[in-house]
Amino acid sequence: MSSRAPGPGMWLHAIGVTSPLGDSAPATAAAVRAGISRRRRSDQRNRQGEPMIVSSVPDAALPPLVDALADRPAHHRRLLALATHALREAAAMLADTISVPLLLALPEPHPRLPREPPDHDILADLQLQTGAPLSLASSRSLTTGRAG
């Protein structure tokens, strides 16, 4: 066992998951281990015109947003709702006295749709929605794909 202090970089303190298979990391992991899939044929088409096979979280499974976020664009509200369970799950593992940075991976902008103006800070809105102890100055959102 090393007594060396960790070097610079990142460390993972807590995780949270919202997925079509569950609203927590343990539930999602158990579903994956059991071979459960929520994939289905979609009405959406790929570039070849074929129906896409997708897996999505139904709106009914998402938590409501706080009233102060009701005026946000629909896509922004859905991202906030999707992140709520996951961030609350991760924040539950943190001490009440610390604030932590969040690295939030978001979808890439769709090439054929206009970009929504960044009128609303998704990180600040997420903190408002969840009450999570985020260090907003050290947090970042990246639009490099859902997996970051």
SEFI-858983 format. One record per residue: x, y, z of N, C-alpha, C, O, CB in turn; residue in three letters. Coordinates in steps of 0.05 Angstrom, whole numbers, plus 5000, padded with zeros to 4 digits. Glycine has a CB too. Layout:
BEGIN
XYZXYZXYZXYZXYZala;...
//
This chain:
BEGIN
501749775000500050005000501850255000503750265015498150005024met;501150434983502850684981501750904999499350935002502850774951ser;503551055010502751285027503051545011502751755022504451295053ser;503451514985503851744968501151894965499051774962504851664941arg;501352164966498952324961498152304932499852284915499352614970ala;495552314926494752314898495752554883495952774894491752294895pro;496452514858497452734842495252894831492952854837499152624819gly;495953094815493853264803492153094784493052894773495053504788pro;489753184779487953054761485153034773484453194790488952774755gly;483752834764480952804774480752554791482352374788478952794750met;478752554808478152314823475052284822473652484821479252324852trp;474152044824471351984823470451934851471351734864470651744804leu;468752104862467852074889465051934891464551784909467652344903his;463351994872460651884872459551864844460452004826458752054890ala;457751684840456451664814453451664817452351604838457351404799ile;452151724795449251714794448451644766449851714747447951984803gly;446251504763445451414736442451444733440851384751446251114732val;441751544709438951534700439151394673440451494655437551814699thr;437751174670437851024645435150904639433350904657440050814646ser;434650804615432250664609431850414626429650304628432150584580pro;433950324639433850084655433450134685432849944700436349924652leu;433650384694433250444722434050724729435350864713434850254739gly;433250814753433851084761436051104782436151284798431351214771asp;437750894782440050904800442250724788441750554771439250804829ser;444650764798446850594789446450304796446850134778449550694801ala;445650234820445249944826442949824809443249594800444549914856pro;440749964805438549854790439349814761438749604749436150044791ala;440750004749441749974722443749744719443549594700442950234712thr;445549724738447549514737446249234739446949044725449649544759ala;444249214757442848964760441348884735441248654727440848974784ala;440049084722438649024697440548934675439948754659437149274688ala;442849064673444848984653445848704659445948544640447249184653val;446348644684447248364691445148154684445747934677448048354720arg;442648234687440348054681439748034651438047874643437948134696ala;441148194635440748184606438148324597437248284575440547894597gly;437148504614434748664607435548874587437549014589433448784632ile;433848914568434249124547431549264543429449144544435249004520ser;431649524539429249684533429449784505428149984498429049914554arg;430949654488431249744460428649684445427349484449433649614446arg;427949874427425549844410425949984384427650164382422949944425arg;424349914365424350044339423050324342420850344354422949874317arg;424250524332423350794335422050894309422450784288425550984343ser;420451104312419451244288421551414274421251494251417051424296asp;423751464289425951614278427451444257427651204260427851714300gln;428451584237429951434215432851524215433451754221428651494188arg;434651334208437451404205437951524177436051564162439251154209asn;440451574170441051704145440251524121439851624099443951764143arg;440151264125439451084104436351044102435450894085440750814108gln;434851184119431951164119430850924134428450874134431051144091gly;432550784148431750554164430850644192431950834203433950344166glu;428850504203428050574231430450524250431950334248425650394239pro;430750704268432850684288431950514312429650514319433850964298met;433850374323433350214347434350394370436650464371434749934347ile;432550464388433250644410432350534437430850344439431850924405val;433250664457432450604484432350874499434351014500434550404499ser;430050944509429751204521428251184548426850994553428351404503ser;428651384564427251404590424551534585424451754574428951564612val;422351404592419751524587419351774604420251794627417451324592pro;417951974593417352214608416052164635416652304654415652404591asp;414351964636412851904661414751814684414151824707410751684656ala;417151714676419151624696420851844706422451804725420851404684ala;420652084695422352304702421052474724418552494725422952484678leu;422652594742421552764763420553024752421553124732423652804785pro;418653154766417853414757420053624763421653584781415253504771pro;420053834747422054044752420854254771418354284773422854184725leu;422654394785421754614802420454824785421154864762424054724819val;418554974796417055174781418755374768418055474746415055304799asp;420955454780422755664769423955584742424955754728424955724789ala;423755324735424955234709422955184688423655084666426554974714leu;420455254693418255194674418555344647417455254627415555264686ala;419955564647420155724622422555634605422955754584420456014629asp;424055434613426355354597425355204571423155094571428155164613arg;427055204551426255054526425854754532427054654551428455094504pro;424154624516423354344521425854164523425953994541421554244499ala;427754194505430154024505431754064531432753874543431954074480his;431954314539433454384564431954254588433254144606433554694568his;429254274589427754154611428153854612428353734634424754224608arg;428153724589428553434589431253354599431553164614428053314560arg;433353494590436053444601436153474631437453314645438153624587leu;434853684641434853734670433453504684434453404705433453994677leu;431153414674429653194686431252934685431352784704426953154672ala;432652884663434352644661436652644681437352434691435452614632leu;437752874686440052894704439252904733440952854750441653144697ala;436752954739435952994767436452744785437852774805432953054768thr;435452514777435852274794438852214797439852154819434452024781his;440352234775443152164775444652354793446352254809444352174747ala;444152604791445652794809444852764838446552784855445253084799leu;442352724843441452684871442652434882443452424906438352664872arg;442852224866444151974875447052024882448051934903443951754854glu;448452164865451352214870451652404894453352364911452652334845ala;449952614896450252804917449652684944450652774965448353044912ala;448052474945447352344970449852214983449852165007445252134966ala;451952174967454352044977456452254987458552184996455651874956met;455752514985457552724992457052825020454752815030457452954972leu;459152925033458853065058457353325054457653455033461553105072ala;455753405073454153645071455853905070454854115062452153665093asp;458353885079459954125082461754195058463254385059461654095106thr;461654035037463354085014461754144989459454054986465253855010ile;462954294971461754324945463754204925466154214929461254624938ser;462754084904464353934886463954024857461754114850463853624888val;465953984840465554044812463953824798464053584807468254094797pro;462553894778461053694762461953714733462153934722457953744764leu;462553494721463053474692460653344679460253104683465753314686leu;459053494665456553404654456853364624457353554609454353614660leu;456553114615456753044587453953074575451952954584457852764582ala;453753244554451153294541451353194512453553154501450453594542leu;449053164499449053074471450353284453450353524459446153024461pro;451453184431452553364411450253524398448053414396454153214389glu;450653764390448553904376447753754350449553644336449454194369pro;445253744344444353614320445153784296444654024295441253564320his;446453664275447453824253445253954236445754154223449053644235pro;442753854237440653964221438654134236436854244225439153734207arg;439154164262437354324278438854574288441254564293436254174302leu;437354794290438755044300439555004329438154874345436855284297pro;441855114335442755094363441055274380440355504373445755174365arg;440355174404438855344422440755544434443055474441437455164445glu;439955794437441755984449442255914478440455824492440556274446pro;444655964487445255894515444256104534445756224550448355864518pro;441556144533440356344551440356244580440356414599437456394542asp;440455994584440255884611442655704616443355544599437555724615his;443855734639446155574647445055304658443855304679447855724668asp;445555094643444554834652445654744678444254614694445054624630ile;448154814684449354734710447954884733447354754754452354794710leu;447555144730446155294752443255194754442255164777446155594746ala;441955134732439255034733439154754746437254694761438055014704asp;441154594741441254324753441654354783440554194799443454164740leu;443254544791443654584820441054674833440354584855445854794825gln;439654854820437054944829435054714831433554694851435955174811leu;434954544811433154324810433754114832431854004844433254184783gln;436254064837436953834855437853924883437653764902439153674843thr;438754174886439854254912442654144917443654154939438054184934gly;443854024896446453894899448654104906448454334896447253734874ala;450554034922452754224930454854254908457154154911453954134956pro;454154384886456054404864457754654867456854864876454554414837leu;460254624859462054854856461754944827463054834809465054784863ser;459955134822459355204794461855324780462155284756457155414794leu;463555464795465955574782467855364772469355414753467355754803ala;467755124784469554904775468154704758469454514749470754774800ser;465554734754463954544738464054614709464454844701461154524749ser;463554404692463554444663461454264650460854044660466354384651arg;460254364629458554184612459854174585460854364575455554304610ser;459853934574461153874549459153764529457653584536463553674552leu;459153864505457353764485458853594465458753644440455853994470thr;460253394475461853224458460652944456461952754448464753204468thr;458152924464456752664463455952574490457052664510458552454450gly;453952404491452752324517454752184535454452204560450452144511arg;456652054524458551904542460952084549462751994564459551654528ala;461052324539463252514546465752434532467752564536463752514576gly;
//
